[in-house]
Amino acid sequence: MNNELSVDGADNSDDWIGGFLQNFSPDGIQEFAVRTSNEEADTGWTTAGSVVITTKHGTNDWHGDGAFYERAAALNARFPIENPAETCTNGVCVYNPKQPFSRQNYVATIGGPIVKNKVWFFTSFETVQEDASVAYSPPSMTQFNALAQLAAQGLITGVPSIATPAFVPVPFRDYIGTVRFDWSQSSKSSWFLRTSEDSYTTNNALVAQGTLPSTGLLTHNNYWNTAISNTYTFNSNTVGNLVLDFSLLHLTQTRNSDLGFALAFPFSSTALTISGFETFGDNQFATPITLFPDLRNQQKYQFRYDLSHIVGAHSLKFGVDFIHEPVLSGAFPGTAETLASYVNNPTYYIQNPGVFGTFTPQCVNFTASDGSTCSFTPAGDGSFSQNVQRLALYAEDSWRVTPKLTVNYGLRYQNTWGLFTASGRSQADNAAYITLQALQIPVVPSLPHDYHKQIAPRLGFAYSPGGSGNTVIRAGFGMFYDDLAQNGWATAFQGVNNTNYTTGPCILTGGPGTYALVGSGCLTGGSGATGNLVGSPYKTPYAIHITGGVQHAFNNQWLMSADYVYEDGVHGYRAFPYTSGTNLFTPLIPTSDPSYVTDQANVVPNVNVFQSDNRSKYNALMLHVAGNTKRFNLVANYTLSRADTWGCLLGELFDYVDGVCSLPNGQLNAFGPGDYGPSGENVTSRFMLAFTVHIPGGFEVSSINQFESARPITITNADNTGRIYVNGVYTSLDEFRGTPYIQSDLRVTRPFKVNERWTILPFVEFFNLFNRNNPGANYAVNVVQLPVPAAQMMPNPVTGITNVTSVCTNPSCSQTAPITSLNQLEIPEGALGDFFGPGTTVGIPFAAQLGVRVTF
């Protein structure tokens, strides 16, 4: 996620979650480069790699294209978990209709001269009209119908009925446009102005296999960006390049229902669903997947200037890059919320009348008698706001020492201001910080401050032995800094917004049985309150890159390369969840206090502390072969790698919210024995083969084939504080493995040339050609999601460990089998497409697409 992304030299990184800030239509892109290591000093704001994109521009000749893509349910295979063709009960089989789906892409571009040899323009537009759906499986429909019966019986206050549709439509609309003007001011000076927008909406977002439409969202994202650039040639040896950029993001999420409460049942958090937590009612934004703001605003201004100068054998470059973000804000939901978490499914309560009781908002007289829980969160202010500035200065030199040896060296310094200031305030105005200081709890000993020592040297060389120039040996070293994406600790900024901040004192008073916090600065409520803080000291994460490799061209058509990459990541993100009375105590209350446990719980709050103390390593050997003949082009890549990190609780979807496990005594251990191991992103082997074949008749057949070894999985206990035991043995970090990822995509086209300028290209594309089920590492990662006896989902009351010894062999779990292999606990979840949103072709069944493109 920590990559530098730029378009036409302008920053396009989302400082909230990482990744791209704005999407661009591929038809508006002239070229792009993905740089994974050995970047020069002009590259920064990254600890990983960079993606550099250049948009298309107009010329003296009119040119453009138009395209149409069509996908439909008839062209797609079924997803067996959500939409099996047939379901059978006691020998009676029912045919299930295929879930609806359609998708159309419309693309158009045109460019040409406004004034020949002087002014040109180019514009592109793309829209996606997709009507996807979530088809409920028979087991889900059974539970929904039982829930509807509970409502009809008057057991859910204010809800006399609940609709249970067979499927839920998930319409997605996206509109992307770009306009670019280029102006040749003189033989020395040229300018361009490019403005782009991207607006998309998704209805029923986050509705999953085990959740009703009421839990969904309407998401609306708006992006706008404008870049102005000037290139000025001072003389034949000196060129300056100016970039001015402005970007805007406005995102809203509106819940489908606003009842003020939600009901959650176990089947909504099983292997059949990913984002779903609530079964019915409001989306509570409560899970690691759904805990995102329902409002986001971002404004970014950039000034960048690069000066290049050639003198003798040296190519010098100097630059300055300043980014001003006066608006980096948003809001978490602040409405009053009731969440009832039932330990049994609706069918259980229908079969056992009286156990469900009657649900009432705000947990009034909550009467479920089976251990189910209800929590009420009063209305609050979930807003946060920042004003951040970033500055980078850099200088580099590419020195041609000899015709065979080139050395590149440079130095970059970058800095950030305002990273820990929110709503104009520091964490000193956070009630959680003031309370910890009053209680003399040292988990956050001081206030976090911006880190001002981001000095990043770069060094590399390229050497061509012999006289042919066909072989190049290269190596490099570099340090790369990048601030953490802000979503990890936004709740800490929420703690100092205009409603929640405090500047008053806080003092612990009283004695045994009467301890209390006094003062307007206190976070009151004891164990019933939770604060969020950025830890101290903060240091900007950085990575050390060391690379070395060799490339050899056998002839003009074929070449091969081998590269080794080592990366050492330092000061990565980590979240420490401290719980009152478990791993968070005040030393001001002595253990001799006869009311020690109660007194601690009365004054010590829960606290989440966000630190920059993690470490990671990545090692990779990368092999590359590329070549072409008259009728055949081929690119093949193989990577042998290993990625390791600290974390305790890792997995494919949760690496970015890495947790820290508790020791048996409840204390958190950031670097516990056995807590360093393969990251959830660790892929031992990855192979990619892409080729194009020109066959008789004018047809072109292209294919991309991807092969990845299985990604690691961690299965945790019920409250995610540690890994599970299996047959009395503590499982190691990411010991479980998913399935290898294998996918082949194919494209067939037959171009028709109408005349010298016009070409028509009809095509058909096939995704996941062999219809392979690719869950990857998308497996159940919590013991309560597994088909094991209910007693084994809970920790042993004496030892505190969660030990799994058997699996259920029938739905009621009246029959079990002993665990003889960890594979018995690997249960695939829903398709990755359900999580990553409409349009993805990764992790879904076979799908075909028809289309045509016209170019001139």
ZAMARGU-4260 file (C-alpha; in steps of 0.2 Angstrom, whole numbers, plus 5000, padded with zeros to 4 digits):
<rodrens>
0) 5000/5000/5000 | 5015/5012/5003 | 5019/5016/4985 | 5022/5032/4976 | 5009/5035/4962
5) 5010/5049/4950 | 5001/5054/4934 | 5010/5067/4923 | 5022/5070/4937 | 5009/5075/4949
10) 5006/5065/4965 | 4991/5053/4964 | 4993/5044/4981 | 4979/5042/4993 | 4986/5047/5010
15) 4971/5040/5019 | 4972/5021/5014 | 4987/5021/5002 | 4985/5016/4984 | 4978/5026/4970
20) 4969/5042/4974 | 4960/5043/4957 | 4956/5031/4943 | 4961/5034/4925 | 4954/5026/4909
25) 4967/5015/4901 | 4963/5022/4884 | 4969/5039/4891 | 4986/5033/4896 | 5001/5034/4884
30) 5013/5024/4895 | 5016/5018/4912 | 5031/5011/4922 | 5031/5001/4938 | 5048/5003/4947
35) 5050/4991/4961 | 5068/4995/4967 | 5083/5006/4963 | 5073/5022/4961 | 5083/5037/4960
40) 5083/5052/4972 | 5068/5060/4964 | 5057/5046/4969 | 5050/5047/4987 | 5035/5045/4998
45) 5037/5026/4996 | 5044/5012/5006 | 5040/4999/4992 | 5039/5005/4973 | 5032/5018/4962
50) 5020/5018/4947 | 5023/5032/4935 | 5009/5036/4922 | 5009/5048/4907 | 4993/5053/4899
55) 4990/5054/4880 | 4991/5070/4871 | 4985/5077/4854 | 4996/5078/4838 | 4994/5086/4821
60) 4984/5071/4815 | 4967/5068/4822 | 4967/5051/4831 | 4956/5042/4843 | 4946/5026/4847
65) 4930/5020/4853 | 4926/5003/4862 | 4911/4993/4869 | 4913/4979/4881 | 4898/4967/4886
70) 4897/4954/4899 | 4881/4945/4905 | 4876/4931/4916 | 4874/4919/4901 | 4893/4921/4899
75) 4898/4918/4917 | 4899/4902/4927 | 4890/4900/4943 | 4899/4903/4960 | 4895/4887/4969
80) 4894/4894/4987 | 4882/4908/4982 | 4873/4901/4968 | 4873/4882/4965 | 4864/4875/4951
85) 4854/4863/4962 | 4851/4860/4980 | 4845/4844/4987 | 4837/4841/5004 | 4832/4823/5009
90) 4834/4817/4991 | 4822/4831/4985 | 4832/4843/4973 | 4827/4860/4967 | 4835/4870/4953
95) 4841/4887/4957 | 4840/4901/4944 | 4856/4909/4939 | 4859/4926/4948 | 4857/4941/4937
100) 4872/4950/4931 | 4877/4962/4916 | 4891/4974/4913 | 4894/4986/4899 | 4909/4997/4896
105) 4909/5012/4884 | 4925/5020/4879 | 4928/5035/4868 | 4944/5046/4864 | 4949/5059/4852
110) 4964/5070/4850 | 4970/5082/4837 | 4976/5100/4833 | 4968/5116/4838 | 4982/5126/4830
115) 4994/5115/4820 | 5011/5114/4827 | 5006/5125/4841 | 4991/5119/4851 | 4983/5102/4853
120) 4970/5093/4864 | 4966/5075/4869 | 4951/5069/4878 | 4945/5052/4884 | 4929/5046/4892
125) 4924/5029/4900 | 4909/5023/4909 | 4905/5007/4917 | 4886/5001/4919 | 4886/4986/4930
130) 4871/4977/4937 | 4879/4963/4948 | 4869/4954/4962 | 4871/4943/4978 | 4861/4927/4977
135) 4857/4920/4994 | 4861/4902/4996 | 4848/4890/5003 | 4856/4889/5020 | 4855/4908/5021
140) 4837/4909/5015 | 4832/4896/5029 | 4840/4908/5042 | 4832/4924/5035 | 4815/4916/5034
145) 4817/4911/5053 | 4822/4928/5057 | 4806/4935/5048 | 4796/4923/5059 | 4803/4931/5074
150) 4798/4948/5068 | 4781/4942/5064 | 4779/4936/5082 | 4782/4953/5088 | 4799/4949/5096
155) 4809/4963/5087 | 4802/4980/5093 | 4797/4991/5079 | 4799/4978/5065 | 4783/4969/5062
160) 4790/4961/5046 | 4806/4957/5037 | 4807/4954/5018 | 4818/4940/5012 | 4822/4942/4994
165) 4831/4928/4984 | 4844/4940/4978 | 4850/4958/4980 | 4855/4969/4965 | 4872/4978/4967
170) 4872/4991/4953 | 4888/5000/4950 | 4891/5015/4939 | 4907/5023/4935 | 4911/5039/4925
175) 4929/5043/4921 | 4934/5058/4910 | 4951/5067/4905 | 4954/5082/4895 | 4972/5088/4890
180) 4978/5103/4881 | 4996/5105/4875 | 5004/5122/4870 | 5021/5124/4861 | 5024/5142/4867
185) 5041/5143/4859 | 5056/5132/4854 | 5061/5133/4872 | 5045/5132/4882 | 5030/5120/4881
190) 5015/5118/4892 | 5001/5106/4896 | 4985/5107/4906 | 4976/5091/4910 | 4960/5090/4920
195) 4952/5073/4925 | 4937/5067/4935 | 4931/5050/4942 | 4914/5048/4949 | 4906/5031/4954
200) 4892/5024/4965 | 4888/5007/4972 | 4871/5002/4979 | 4870/4989/4992 | 4889/4989/4995
205) 4895/4977/5008 | 4879/4966/5007 | 4886/4948/5008 | 4879/4930/5008 | 4874/4930/5026
210) 4867/4948/5027 | 4851/4956/5022 | 4850/4972/5011 | 4847/4983/5026 | 4865/4981/5031
215) 4871/4988/5014 | 4877/5005/5009 | 4876/5017/4995 | 4893/5023/4992 | 4897/5038/4981
220) 4915/5043/4977 | 4920/5059/4968 | 4938/5063/4962 | 4944/5078/4952 | 4962/5082/4947
225) 4970/5096/4937 | 4989/5097/4933 | 4998/5111/4924 | 5016/5108/4918 | 5030/5118/4909
230) 5046/5111/4902 | 5059/5125/4898 | 5075/5122/4889 | 5088/5135/4895 | 5101/5129/4883
235) 5106/5112/4875 | 5112/5106/4892 | 5100/5112/4905 | 5081/5109/4906 | 5068/5114/4919
240) 5052/5105/4922 | 5038/5113/4933 | 5022/5104/4939 | 5007/5112/4948 | 4994/5100/4954
245) 4977/5101/4963 | 4966/5086/4968 | 4950/5084/4977 | 4941/5069/4984 | 4924/5068/4991
250) 4917/5052/4997 | 4900/5048/5006 | 4892/5032/5012 | 4874/5031/5016 | 4867/5016/5025
255) 4852/5007/5018 | 4843/5008/5034 | 4843/5020/5049 | 4834/5009/5062 | 4847/5014/5076
260) 4850/4995/5079 | 4857/4979/5071 | 4855/4961/5075 | 4870/4949/5072 | 4869/4930/5071
265) 4883/4917/5069 | 4879/4912/5051 | 4882/4930/5045 | 4900/4929/5051 | 4904/4912/5044
270) 4915/4906/5030 | 4901/4911/5018 | 4903/4930/5021 | 4917/4942/5022 | 4912/4960/5026
275) 4895/4954/5034 | 4894/4956/5053 | 4876/4962/5056 | 4862/4951/5049 | 4848/4963/5049
280) 4847/4982/5053 | 4860/4996/5051 | 4878/4993/5046 | 4887/4996/5062 | 4904/4999/5053
285) 4911/4988/5067 | 4922/4975/5059 | 4940/4977/5053 | 4934/4977/5035 | 4919/4989/5037
290) 4927/5001/5049 | 4929/5016/5037 | 4923/5033/5038 | 4906/5037/5030 | 4912/5054/5025
295) 4930/5058/5018 | 4936/5074/5010 | 4954/5077/5004 | 4962/5092/4995 | 4979/5092/4989
300) 4990/5105/4981 | 5007/5101/4974 | 5022/5112/4968 | 5036/5102/4960 | 5051/5108/4950
305) 5066/5098/4943 | 5081/5105/4935 | 5092/5094/4924 | 5110/5099/4918 | 5123/5089/4908
310) 5141/5093/4911 | 5154/5082/4903 | 5151/5064/4909 | 5139/5070/4922 | 5120/5071/4921
315) 5114/5081/4936 | 5097/5083/4943 | 5090/5094/4957 | 5073/5096/4963 | 5060/5101/4976
320) 5043/5094/4979 | 5030/5102/4991 | 5013/5095/4994 | 5000/5105/5004 | 4985/5096/5011
325) 4974/5108/5020 | 4960/5096/5020 | 4962/5078/5025 | 4946/5075/5035 | 4931/5063/5037
330) 4919/5056/5049 | 4915/5040/5057 | 4896/5036/5060 | 4891/5046/5075 | 4873/5041/5077
335) 4867/5031/5093 | 4868/5012/5089 | 4862/4996/5097 | 4870/4980/5093 | 4863/4963/5098
340) 4875/4948/5096 | 4865/4932/5097 | 4875/4916/5100 | 4863/4905/5091 | 4855/4906/5073
345) 4837/4911/5070 | 4831/4893/5067 | 4837/4889/5085 | 4826/4902/5092 | 4811/4896/5082
350) 4814/4878/5088 | 4816/4884/5106 | 4802/4897/5110 | 4806/4909/5124 | 4825/4909/5123
355) 4826/4924/5111 | 4815/4935/5122 | 4811/4952/5115 | 4823/4964/5107 | 4821/4982/5111
360) 4833/4996/5105 | 4845/5003/5118 | 4845/4986/5126 | 4831/4990/5137 | 4825/4974/5146
365) 4836/4963/5134 | 4830/4946/5139 | 4839/4933/5128 | 4843/4918/5140 | 4857/4909/5130
370) 4871/4921/5134 | 4868/4933/5119 | 4874/4951/5122 | 4868/4968/5118 | 4877/4984/5118
375) 4872/5002/5116 | 4883/5016/5110 | 4876/5034/5112 | 4877/5047/5099 | 4894/5055/5097
380) 4905/5066/5086 | 4915/5054/5074 | 4923/5068/5064 | 4942/5071/5062 | 4952/5084/5052
385) 4970/5087/5048 | 4981/5099/5038 | 4997/5091/5032 | 5012/5098/5023 | 5026/5088/5015
390) 5042/5094/5008 | 5056/5085/4998 | 5073/5091/4992 | 5084/5080/4981 | 5100/5080/4971
395) 5107/5066/4960 | 5120/5063/4947 | 5122/5050/4934 | 5140/5048/4930 | 5147/5039/4915
400) 5163/5034/4922 | 5168/5024/4907 | 5159/5019/4891 | 5155/5003/4901 | 5152/5009/4918
405) 5139/5021/4924 | 5137/5026/4942 | 5121/5034/4949 | 5121/5042/4966 | 5110/5054/4975
410) 5103/5061/4992 | 5085/5065/4996 | 5078/5074/5012 | 5060/5074/5015 | 5049/5080/5030
415) 5031/5081/5035 | 5022/5094/5046 | 5006/5092/5055 | 5005/5073/5055 | 4999/5072/5073
420) 4989/5088/5073 | 4970/5086/5071 | 4957/5100/5072 | 4971/5111/5076 | 4976/5101/5092
425) 4989/5089/5097 | 4986/5073/5107 | 4989/5083/5123 | 4970/5087/5121 | 4965/5069/5120
430) 4956/5064/5136 | 4964/5047/5135 | 4981/5054/5135 | 4977/5066/5150 | 4969/5051/5159
435) 4984/5039/5157 | 4996/5053/5163 | 4985/5056/5178 | 4985/5037/5182 | 5004/5036/5179
440) 5001/5022/5166 | 5017/5024/5154 | 5010/5015/5138 | 5011/5032/5130 | 5025/5041/5139
445) 5025/5057/5129 | 5017/5066/5115 | 5021/5060/5097 | 5030/5072/5086 | 5034/5074/5067
450) 5050/5065/5063 | 5062/5076/5055 | 5077/5065/5051 | 5071/5057/5034 | 5088/5057/5025
455) 5088/5045/5011 | 5104/5041/5001 | 5104/5032/4985 | 5118/5023/4975 | 5118/5012/4960
460) 5129/5006/4946 | 5127/4998/4929 | 5142/4989/4921 | 5143/4981/4903 | 5158/4969/4902
465) 5165/4964/4885 | 5164/4974/4869 | 5146/4968/4863 | 5136/4978/4875 | 5124/4963/4876
470) 5127/4960/4895 | 5123/4972/4909 | 5127/4970/4928 | 5118/4981/4940 | 5117/4984/4958
475) 5110/4997/4970 | 5106/5003/4988 | 5093/5015/4994 | 5083/5021/5009 | 5065/5025/5006
480) 5054/5034/5019 | 5035/5036/5019 | 5023/5041/5032 | 5009/5029/5037 | 4992/5030/5029
485) 4981/5039/5041 | 4967/5027/5042 | 4976/5017/5055 | 4975/5030/5068 | 4960/5041/5063
490) 4951/5037/5079 | 4965/5045/5089 | 4962/5061/5079 | 4943/5059/5082 | 4947/5061/5100
495) 4953/5079/5099 | 4939/5085/5087 | 4929/5100/5091 | 4917/5090/5102 | 4928/5077/5110
500) 4944/5087/5114 | 4948/5093/5132 | 4961/5104/5140 | 4956/5102/5158 | 4965/5093/5172
505) 4962/5075/5178 | 4967/5069/5196 | 4964/5052/5204 | 4956/5054/5221 | 4949/5043/5235
510) 4955/5027/5242 | 4950/5008/5242 | 4932/5007/5237 | 4931/5026/5233 | 4944/5029/5219
515) 4938/5041/5206 | 4944/5052/5192 | 4940/5070/5195 | 4942/5084/5182 | 4935/5090/5165
520) 4950/5082/5156 | 4947/5064/5162 | 4940/5050/5151 | 4927/5043/5163 | 4918/5027/5163
525) 4933/5016/5168 | 4932/4999/5159 | 4916/5005/5150 | 4926/5018/5140 | 4938/5017/5126
530) 4952/5029/5121 | 4963/5030/5105 | 4980/5037/5105 | 4995/5038/5093 | 5010/5030/5102
535) 5027/5039/5106 | 5040/5040/5100 | 5035/5040/5082 | 5047/5037/5068 | 5043/5038/5050
540) 5044/5020/5042 | 5058/5017/5030 | 5064/5003/5020 | 5082/4998/5015 | 5083/4991/4997
545) 5098/4981/4991 | 5097/4974/4974 | 5109/4966/4961 | 5106/4958/4945 | 5112/4954/4927
550) 5104/4955/4910 | 5109/4947/4894 | 5102/4950/4876 | 5105/4934/4866 | 5101/4944/4850
555) 5089/4957/4844 | 5074/4947/4849 | 5077/4938/4865 | 5084/4943/4882 | 5085/4936/4900
560) 5088/4944/4917 | 5090/4938/4935 | 5089/4950/4949 | 5090/4948/4968 | 5080/4960/4980
565) 5082/4962/4998 | 5071/4974/5008 | 5071/4978/5026 | 5056/4987/5033 | 5058/4997/5049
570) 5045/5006/5060 | 5030/4998/5052 | 5012/5000/5059 | 5006/4991/5074 | 4990/4992/5085
575) 4991/4988/5103 | 4974/4985/5111 | 4975/4988/5130 | 4961/4981/5141 | 4956/4988/5158
580) 4960/4975/5171 | 4968/4963/5159 | 4984/4971/5153 | 4981/4989/5159 | 4983/4994/5177
585) 4987/5010/5186 | 5001/5008/5199 | 4992/5021/5210 | 4980/5008/5216 | 4991/4995/5226
590) 4988/4977/5224 | 4985/4976/5243 | 4968/4986/5240 | 4954/4974/5245 | 4944/4981/5231
595) 4958/4980/5219 | 4949/4973/5203 | 4934/4984/5205 | 4944/4999/5209 | 4955/4997/5194
600) 4939/4994/5182 | 4931/5010/5189 | 4945/5022/5184 | 4956/5013/5171 | 4949/5014/5153
605) 4952/5003/5138 | 4965/5011/5126 | 4970/5007/5108 | 4988/5013/5105 | 4995/5015/5087
610) 5014/5012/5086 | 5027/5013/5073 | 5038/4998/5080 | 5035/4984/5068 | 5049/4976/5057
615) 5048/4966/5041 | 5060/4958/5028 | 5058/4953/5010 | 5069/4943/4999 | 5066/4938/4981
620) 5075/4931/4966 | 5067/4937/4950 | 5070/4929/4933 | 5064/4937/4917 | 5063/4931/4899
625) 5056/4941/4885 | 5057/4938/4866 | 5048/4939/4849 | 5047/4931/4832 | 5037/4935/4817
630) 5022/4927/4824 | 5025/4925/4842 | 5029/4937/4857 | 5032/4930/4875 | 5036/4937/4892
635) 5039/4925/4907 | 5043/4930/4925 | 5047/4919/4940 | 5049/4925/4957 | 5055/4915/4972
640) 5052/4925/4988 | 5049/4926/5006 | 5041/4940/5016 | 5042/4940/5035 | 5035/4952/5049
645) 5031/4953/5067 | 5013/4952/5071 | 5005/4937/5080 | 4988/4939/5071 | 4991/4940/5052
650) 4982/4935/5037 | 4977/4940/5019 | 4964/4953/5024 | 4971/4959/5041 | 4989/4963/5038
655) 4985/4981/5037 | 4977/4980/5055 | 4991/4970/5063 | 4987/4965/5081 | 4998/4961/5096
660) 4995/4945/5106 | 4993/4944/5124 | 5004/4934/5135 | 4996/4921/5147 | 4996/4935/5161
665) 4986/4947/5149 | 5001/4958/5145 | 5004/4963/5127 | 5020/4957/5119 | 5026/4966/5103
670) 5040/4954/5100 | 5034/4938/5107 | 5043/4921/5104 | 5035/4913/5088 | 5027/4929/5083
675) 5039/4933/5069 | 5035/4923/5053 | 5028/4924/5035 | 5017/4938/5032 | 4999/4936/5025
680) 5006/4942/5009 | 5020/4929/5008 | 5020/4920/4991 | 5035/4908/4990 | 5033/4906/4971
685) 5025/4916/4958 | 5025/4913/4939 | 5018/4924/4925 | 5017/4919/4907 | 5010/4931/4894
690) 5011/4928/4875 | 5003/4933/4859 | 5002/4922/4844 | 4998/4928/4826 | 4989/4914/4818
695) 4984/4912/4799 | 4968/4921/4794 | 4974/4937/4803 | 4968/4931/4821 | 4978/4936/4836
700) 4977/4925/4852 | 4984/4933/4868 | 4985/4925/4885 | 4990/4930/4903 | 4993/4915/4915
705) 4997/4918/4933 | 5002/4904/4946 | 5005/4908/4964 | 5009/4896/4978 | 4997/4895/4993
710) 4997/4911/5004 | 4998/4908/5023 | 4983/4909/5035 | 4982/4912/5054 | 4967/4905/5063
715) 4964/4915/5079 | 4953/4912/5095 | 4936/4920/5097 | 4942/4937/5103 | 4957/4938/5091
720) 4970/4939/5106 | 4980/4924/5101 | 4981/4909/5089 | 4972/4893/5092 | 4979/4877/5099
725) 4976/4861/5089 | 4977/4844/5099 | 4986/4854/5113 | 4999/4861/5101 | 5000/4880/5099
730) 4999/4884/5080 | 5013/4895/5073 | 5011/4911/5064 | 5002/4909/5047 | 5005/4890/5049
735) 4989/4886/5039 | 4990/4888/5020 | 4977/4891/5007 | 4976/4885/4990 | 4988/4889/4975
740) 4981/4903/4964 | 4980/4898/4946 | 4971/4908/4933 | 4972/4909/4914 | 4964/4923/4904
745) 4963/4922/4885 | 4959/4935/4872 | 4955/4932/4853 | 4954/4946/4841 | 4954/4948/4822
750) 4958/4966/4816 | 4950/4973/4800 | 4959/4987/4792 | 4946/4998/4783 | 4958/5010/4775
755) 4975/5018/4780 | 4967/5026/4795 | 4953/5016/4802 | 4954/4999/4810 | 4940/4988/4818
760) 4945/4975/4831 | 4931/4963/4837 | 4936/4952/4851 | 4931/4940/4864 | 4940/4938/4881
765) 4939/4924/4894 | 4943/4926/4912 | 4948/4911/4923 | 4947/4900/4907 | 4947/4884/4916
770) 4935/4889/4929 | 4946/4885/4944 | 4940/4889/4961 | 4953/4902/4968 | 4950/4906/4986
775) 4969/4909/4988 | 4970/4914/5007 | 4952/4919/5008 | 4948/4906/5022 | 4940/4907/5039
780) 4952/4914/5051 | 4943/4914/5067 | 4938/4898/5077 | 4920/4903/5078 | 4919/4902/5059
785) 4924/4884/5059 | 4913/4868/5059 | 4919/4863/5077 | 4909/4859/5093 | 4904/4875/5101
790) 4913/4871/5117 | 4930/4871/5108 | 4927/4888/5101 | 4928/4895/5119 | 4944/4896/5130
795) 4947/4883/5143 | 4941/4892/5160 | 4957/4885/5169 | 4971/4887/5156 | 4963/4901/5145
800) 4968/4892/5129 | 4957/4888/5114 | 4961/4870/5110 | 4952/4862/5095 | 4953/4843/5094
805) 4938/4838/5082 | 4927/4844/5068 | 4909/4842/5065 | 4903/4830/5052 | 4885/4835/5050
810) 4876/4852/5051 | 4870/4850/5069 | 4887/4844/5075 | 4879/4829/5083 | 4893/4819/5075
815) 4912/4824/5075 | 4928/4817/5069 | 4946/4819/5077 | 4958/4831/5069 | 4972/4822/5060
820) 4977/4836/5048 | 4977/4855/5049 | 4968/4854/5032 | 4952/4849/5040 | 4951/4867/5048
825) 4954/4876/5031 | 4936/4882/5026 | 4935/4893/5010 | 4926/4909/5012 | 4916/4918/4998
830) 4923/4924/4982 | 4936/4938/4983 | 4925/4948/4971 | 4912/4949/4985 | 4925/4959/4995
835) 4934/4969/4982 | 4918/4975/4974 | 4911/4975/4957 | 4921/4972/4941 | 4935/4961/4948
840) 4940/4946/4938 | 4951/4939/4952 | 4944/4925/4962 | 4928/4923/4952 | 4922/4909/4941
845) 4924/4908/4923 | 4918/4924/4914 | 4918/4929/4896 | 4917/4946/4888 | 4913/4952/4870
850) 4918/4968/4863 | 4923/4979/4848 | 4936/4993/4846 | 4937/5005/4832 | 4953/5016/4830
855) 4958/5030/4818
</rodrens>
